[in-house]
Amino acid sequence: MMMKWSAALLAAVTGLAYGQSSVSLYGIVDTGISYYNHATATGGSMLGMASLTGRVPSRWGLRGTEDLGGGFKTFFVLESGFQPGNGSLNYGGRLFGDQANVGVSSDYGSITLGRQLGMTMYALINADVIGPSIHSLSVFDSYLPNARSDNAIGYMGKFHGVTVGGTYSFGRDAAGPAGPGATNCPGQVPGNMLACRQYTALLAYDSASFGVAASYDVLRGGAGATAPLNNSAYTDTHNIVDGYVTFGSTKIGFGWIRNNLAAATHLQTDILFAGATYYATPALFFDAQAVRYLQRGSEGKKDASSTLLIGRANYLFSKRTMVYASLGYMFNSAQAANAVAAGGTVGTGMDQLGVMVGLQQKF
């Protein structure tokens, strides 16, 4: 098998193999108008263009493949995330912040080099029926919709329903100065092999009626990086166990996410979620999800907890065009200040209502 991989890589580099190739342009533009109350300590409201999507982040990309023969293919992905409201780039201003990678695939799996999705993203794709939207799991953990790695090598193989994957990053986040997708941790520092390293792993099984997945994701800090991961001895670890079942026109997803931050102070959080998608017709479908968030500090006590309820109605005018309305309600404990909308604000201890009406176009 090693000789086959070596031959395929040599052919890709030297141009000695010629085969059919294809390049496709694709994308999604998704935005709308949002409202939420209790946005300040005095209870003020907010109405405006949503800074985040109500379904999936807007992006465009180029994807290409070439058949090398013998079951081997080379591929590349260049994918750019952006804000439709003002045209700015996501993920710390990167031109191709979603993905920028090249690789080789075969029946044995694929090897990918460059900026790519971590296994946390793949673990959540099937179980999280709401996805990376404005009212979602991301309001509790902003890393989840940004689970990508710079300077990474990855492997993924699928064998009779079983998926095995992993990534290793030599410097997980080269953008800055701040934000969940720009933590200024480029790593690859001479004399410090741990600085800004990241490794993720996935084991999943999918069938026609159900699936389960588990992932492990460790981020290391580095000198000069955004706090709290500003030391290579500090780590941030995510563990996910989730699953889904389908029957008829309904899909039910559920899962558990634990995040352990081991830095100057220790913080542990747990996210429990369960949701469902129901298709009333091929064009009209509904999503609902309940999320429970628990936070524990260094003393081991419950510092803050919140419960988020989400409902969303979606209508397809065509395969490419959709309208939707998303409703979220956040119940905060006395010490919690988790906003109902990703990127939003809320007064400490206040409950919050959020609404978004949006339009999505695919190409």
C-alpha positions as CSV (number, residue, x, y, z in Angstrom):
1,M,0.0,0.0,0.0
2,M,2.9,2.4,0.8
3,M,4.4,1.9,-2.6
4,K,1.0,2.7,-4.3
5,W,0.7,5.9,-2.2
6,S,4.3,6.9,-3.1
7,A,3.7,6.3,-6.8
8,A,0.6,8.4,-6.8
9,L,2.3,11.3,-4.9
10,L,5.2,11.2,-7.3
11,A,2.9,11.2,-10.3
12,A,1.0,14.2,-8.9
13,V,4.2,16.2,-8.4
14,T,6.0,15.4,-11.7
15,G,3.0,15.5,-13.9
16,L,3.7,12.0,-15.3
17,A,0.1,10.9,-14.8
18,Y,-2.7,12.3,-16.8
19,G,-6.4,11.8,-16.2
20,Q,-9.8,13.4,-16.3
21,S,-10.0,16.5,-14.2
22,S,-12.8,18.8,-13.1
23,V,-13.2,22.2,-11.3
24,S,-16.4,23.5,-9.9
25,L,-17.5,26.8,-8.5
26,Y,-20.1,26.7,-5.7
27,G,-21.4,28.8,-2.8
28,I,-24.2,29.9,-0.4
29,V,-25.4,33.4,0.4
30,D,-27.5,33.4,3.6
31,T,-28.6,36.4,5.6
32,G,-31.6,38.1,7.0
33,I,-33.1,40.5,9.7
34,S,-32.8,39.7,13.4
35,Y,-34.3,41.0,16.6
36,Y,-33.5,40.2,20.3
37,N,-34.5,41.9,23.5
38,H,-32.6,42.4,26.8
39,A,-29.5,43.2,24.8
40,T,-28.1,45.5,27.6
41,A,-28.0,45.6,31.3
42,T,-31.0,47.9,31.3
43,G,-33.1,45.7,29.0
44,G,-32.7,47.4,25.6
45,S,-33.5,45.6,22.3
46,M,-31.6,45.2,19.1
47,L,-33.0,45.1,15.5
48,G,-30.9,45.0,12.4
49,M,-29.2,42.9,9.7
50,A,-28.0,39.6,11.2
51,S,-24.2,39.4,11.6
52,L,-24.5,35.6,11.4
53,T,-26.6,33.2,9.3
54,G,-29.9,31.7,10.4
55,R,-28.9,28.4,8.8
56,V,-25.4,28.0,7.5
57,P,-22.5,30.5,7.1
58,S,-22.2,32.2,3.7
59,R,-19.3,31.1,1.6
60,W,-18.1,30.5,-1.9
61,G,-15.4,28.1,-3.1
62,L,-13.6,26.2,-5.8
63,R,-13.2,22.5,-5.7
64,G,-11.2,20.3,-8.1
65,T,-10.3,16.7,-8.7
66,E,-8.0,14.8,-11.1
67,D,-8.1,11.1,-11.7
68,L,-4.6,9.6,-11.6
69,G,-5.7,6.1,-12.4
70,G,-5.4,3.0,-10.3
71,G,-8.1,4.3,-7.9
72,F,-6.1,7.4,-6.9
73,K,-7.3,11.0,-7.3
74,T,-5.8,14.3,-6.3
75,F,-8.1,17.1,-5.1
76,F,-8.1,20.7,-3.8
77,V,-10.5,22.9,-2.0
78,L,-10.4,26.7,-1.7
79,E,-13.4,28.0,0.3
80,S,-14.0,31.6,1.5
81,G,-16.4,32.6,4.2
82,F,-17.9,36.1,4.2
83,Q,-20.5,38.4,5.8
84,P,-23.2,39.3,3.2
85,G,-24.2,42.3,5.3
86,N,-21.0,44.2,4.8
87,G,-18.9,41.9,2.5
88,S,-16.1,41.3,5.1
89,L,-14.2,38.0,5.3
90,N,-14.8,35.6,8.2
91,Y,-12.2,33.6,10.1
92,G,-9.9,36.5,10.9
93,G,-10.0,38.1,7.5
94,R,-8.5,35.0,5.6
95,L,-9.3,35.0,1.9
96,F,-9.9,31.2,2.1
97,G,-10.8,30.9,5.8
98,D,-13.2,28.0,5.5
99,Q,-10.7,25.7,3.8
100,A,-7.5,25.9,1.7
101,N,-6.0,22.5,1.1
102,V,-4.8,19.9,-1.4
103,G,-4.7,16.1,-1.1
104,V,-4.8,12.6,-2.5
105,S,-7.6,10.1,-2.1
106,S,-8.1,6.4,-2.8
107,D,-10.0,3.4,-1.5
108,Y,-7.8,3.5,1.6
109,G,-9.0,7.0,2.4
110,S,-7.7,10.6,1.8
111,I,-4.7,12.6,3.0
112,T,-5.2,16.3,3.1
113,L,-2.6,19.1,3.6
114,G,-3.4,22.7,4.5
115,R,-6.2,24.6,6.3
116,Q,-9.0,22.1,6.9
117,L,-12.0,21.1,9.0
118,G,-11.2,19.4,12.3
119,M,-13.0,16.2,13.4
120,T,-15.2,18.2,15.8
121,M,-17.0,19.6,12.8
122,Y,-17.5,16.1,11.3
123,A,-18.8,14.7,14.6
124,L,-21.6,17.3,14.8
125,I,-22.7,17.3,11.2
126,N,-25.3,14.6,11.4
127,A,-26.5,14.9,15.1
128,D,-26.9,18.6,15.3
129,V,-30.1,19.3,13.3
130,I,-29.8,23.1,13.8
131,G,-26.2,23.4,12.6
132,P,-24.0,26.5,12.9
133,S,-26.8,29.1,12.8
134,I,-27.6,32.3,14.7
135,H,-29.5,30.4,17.4
136,S,-27.5,27.2,18.0
137,L,-24.8,25.4,20.1
138,S,-22.3,28.1,19.1
139,V,-23.9,30.6,21.5
140,F,-22.4,28.5,24.3
141,D,-19.1,27.6,22.6
142,S,-17.8,29.8,19.8
143,Y,-15.2,27.3,18.9
144,L,-17.7,24.8,17.5
145,P,-18.5,26.6,14.2
146,N,-14.8,27.6,13.9
147,A,-13.3,24.1,14.4
148,R,-10.6,24.3,11.7
149,S,-6.8,24.1,11.7
150,D,-4.1,25.9,9.8
151,N,-0.9,24.1,8.8
152,A,-2.5,20.7,9.2
153,I,-2.2,17.2,7.8
154,G,-5.4,15.1,8.0
155,Y,-6.6,11.6,7.2
156,M,-10.1,10.3,6.7
157,G,-11.3,6.8,5.6
158,K,-14.7,5.3,5.2
159,F,-15.1,1.6,5.4
160,H,-18.6,-0.1,5.2
161,G,-20.3,2.6,7.3
162,V,-17.3,3.2,9.7
163,T,-15.5,6.5,9.4
164,V,-12.0,7.0,10.9
165,G,-10.4,10.4,10.8
166,G,-7.8,12.6,12.4
167,T,-5.8,15.8,12.0
168,Y,-2.5,17.1,13.3
169,S,-1.7,20.8,13.1
170,F,1.8,22.2,13.4
171,G,0.3,25.7,14.1
172,R,-3.4,25.8,14.4
173,D,-4.4,29.5,13.9
174,A,-2.1,31.9,12.1
175,A,-4.7,34.8,12.0
176,G,-5.2,37.5,14.7
177,P,-5.5,39.6,16.7
178,A,-8.6,38.1,18.4
179,G,-11.7,36.0,18.0
180,P,-12.7,32.3,17.9
181,G,-11.3,32.0,14.3
182,A,-8.3,34.3,14.8
183,T,-6.5,33.6,18.0
184,N,-3.0,34.6,16.8
185,C,-1.4,31.1,17.5
186,P,0.7,30.3,14.3
187,G,3.1,28.0,16.2
188,Q,6.0,26.3,14.4
189,V,8.3,28.1,16.8
190,P,12.0,26.9,16.9
191,G,12.8,25.2,20.2
192,N,9.1,24.8,21.2
193,M,7.5,21.7,19.6
194,L,4.3,22.1,21.6
195,A,3.4,25.8,20.8
196,C,0.0,26.0,19.1
197,R,-0.2,22.3,18.2
198,Q,-3.6,20.7,17.7
199,Y,-4.8,17.2,17.1
200,T,-8.3,15.9,16.5
201,A,-9.7,12.3,16.1
202,L,-13.0,10.9,15.0
203,L,-14.7,7.5,15.1
204,A,-18.2,7.2,13.6
205,Y,-20.7,4.7,12.2
206,D,-23.6,5.6,9.9
207,S,-26.3,3.4,8.5
208,A,-29.5,4.1,6.6
209,S,-31.5,4.6,9.8
210,F,-29.1,5.7,12.6
211,G,-25.6,6.8,13.3
212,V,-23.2,7.5,16.2
213,A,-20.0,9.5,16.5
214,A,-17.2,10.4,19.0
215,S,-14.5,12.9,18.6
216,Y,-11.5,14.3,20.6
217,D,-10.0,17.7,19.9
218,V,-7.0,19.3,21.8
219,L,-5.8,22.8,21.2
220,R,-2.5,24.0,22.7
221,G,-1.6,27.6,23.4
222,G,1.4,29.7,22.5
223,A,3.3,32.8,23.7
224,G,1.6,35.9,22.4
225,A,-1.7,34.1,21.5
226,T,-5.1,35.3,22.6
227,A,-5.8,34.6,26.3
228,P,-6.4,32.2,27.9
229,L,-4.3,30.0,25.6
230,N,-1.2,32.2,25.8
231,N,1.2,29.6,27.0
232,S,2.2,26.3,25.3
233,A,1.5,24.4,28.5
234,Y,-2.2,25.4,28.4
235,T,-4.7,23.2,26.6
236,D,-8.4,23.4,25.6
237,T,-10.0,20.0,25.0
238,H,-13.3,19.1,23.4
239,N,-14.9,15.7,23.7
240,I,-18.1,14.9,21.7
241,V,-20.4,11.9,21.8
242,D,-23.6,12.1,19.7
243,G,-25.9,10.2,17.4
244,Y,-29.1,10.3,15.4
245,V,-32.0,8.1,14.2
246,T,-34.3,8.5,11.2
247,F,-37.7,7.1,10.6
248,G,-40.1,8.2,7.8
249,S,-39.9,11.9,7.4
250,T,-38.4,12.6,10.8
251,K,-34.8,12.7,12.1
252,I,-33.9,13.0,15.7
253,G,-30.4,14.0,16.8
254,F,-28.8,14.1,20.3
255,G,-25.4,14.6,21.9
256,W,-23.0,15.7,24.7
257,I,-20.1,18.1,24.4
258,R,-17.6,18.5,27.2
259,N,-15.0,21.3,27.1
260,N,-12.1,21.4,29.5
261,L,-9.9,24.5,29.6
262,A,-6.7,23.9,31.5
263,A,-5.0,27.3,31.7
264,A,-4.2,29.8,34.4
265,T,-7.7,28.9,35.7
266,H,-9.6,25.8,35.1
267,L,-13.1,25.9,33.5
268,Q,-15.3,22.9,32.6
269,T,-18.5,23.2,30.5
270,D,-21.0,20.6,29.4
271,I,-23.5,21.0,26.5
272,L,-26.4,18.5,26.2
273,F,-28.6,18.8,23.2
274,A,-31.5,17.0,21.5
275,G,-33.5,18.0,18.4
276,A,-35.6,16.9,15.5
277,T,-36.3,17.7,11.9
278,Y,-39.6,16.9,10.4
279,Y,-40.6,17.2,6.7
280,A,-44.2,18.1,6.3
281,T,-43.7,18.1,2.5
282,P,-40.6,17.9,0.3
283,A,-40.5,21.7,0.3
284,L,-41.6,22.5,3.9
285,F,-39.7,21.3,6.9
286,F,-39.3,22.2,10.6
287,D,-36.3,22.0,13.0
288,A,-36.5,22.1,16.8
289,Q,-33.8,21.7,19.4
290,A,-33.3,22.0,23.2
291,V,-29.9,22.7,24.6
292,R,-28.7,22.6,28.2
293,Y,-25.5,24.4,29.2
294,L,-23.6,23.8,32.5
295,Q,-20.5,25.6,33.6
296,R,-18.1,24.8,36.5
297,G,-15.2,26.8,37.7
298,S,-12.0,25.9,39.5
299,E,-13.9,25.4,42.8
300,G,-16.1,22.7,41.2
301,K,-19.4,24.5,41.8
302,K,-22.0,25.4,39.2
303,D,-21.1,29.0,38.3
304,A,-23.6,29.5,35.6
305,S,-26.2,27.5,33.6
306,S,-28.6,28.2,30.7
307,T,-31.2,26.5,28.7
308,L,-31.8,27.4,25.0
309,L,-35.0,26.4,23.0
310,I,-34.8,26.7,19.2
311,G,-37.5,26.4,16.6
312,R,-37.1,27.0,12.8
313,A,-39.4,26.8,9.8
314,N,-37.9,26.4,6.3
315,Y,-39.5,26.6,2.9
316,L,-37.8,25.7,-0.4
317,F,-38.9,27.6,-3.4
318,S,-36.5,25.5,-5.5
319,K,-33.4,23.4,-4.9
320,R,-31.4,26.6,-4.7
321,T,-33.6,29.1,-2.9
322,M,-35.0,28.9,0.6
323,V,-36.7,31.2,3.1
324,Y,-36.7,30.5,6.8
325,A,-37.7,31.9,10.2
326,S,-35.7,31.1,13.3
327,L,-36.9,31.6,16.9
328,G,-34.8,31.2,20.0
329,Y,-35.4,31.7,23.7
330,M,-32.6,31.7,26.3
331,F,-33.3,31.0,30.0
332,N,-30.3,32.3,32.0
333,S,-29.5,31.5,35.6
334,A,-28.7,34.4,38.0
335,Q,-25.0,34.4,37.1
336,A,-25.3,33.5,33.4
337,A,-25.1,36.0,30.5
338,N,-25.4,33.7,27.4
339,A,-27.0,35.5,24.5
340,V,-29.7,33.8,22.4
341,A,-27.9,34.9,19.2
342,A,-24.3,34.0,18.4
343,G,-22.3,37.2,18.7
344,G,-25.1,38.9,20.6
345,T,-25.2,40.4,24.1
346,V,-27.6,40.0,27.1
347,G,-27.8,41.4,30.6
348,T,-26.5,39.0,33.3
349,G,-29.3,36.8,34.7
350,M,-31.8,38.0,32.0
351,D,-33.8,35.7,29.8
352,Q,-33.8,36.6,26.1
353,L,-35.9,36.2,23.0
354,G,-34.4,36.1,19.5
355,V,-36.0,36.1,16.1
356,M,-34.5,36.0,12.6
357,V,-36.2,35.9,9.2
358,G,-33.8,35.1,6.3
359,L,-33.2,34.1,2.7
360,Q,-30.7,31.6,1.4
361,Q,-29.5,31.2,-2.2
362,K,-27.2,28.4,-3.3
363,F,-25.2,28.2,-6.5
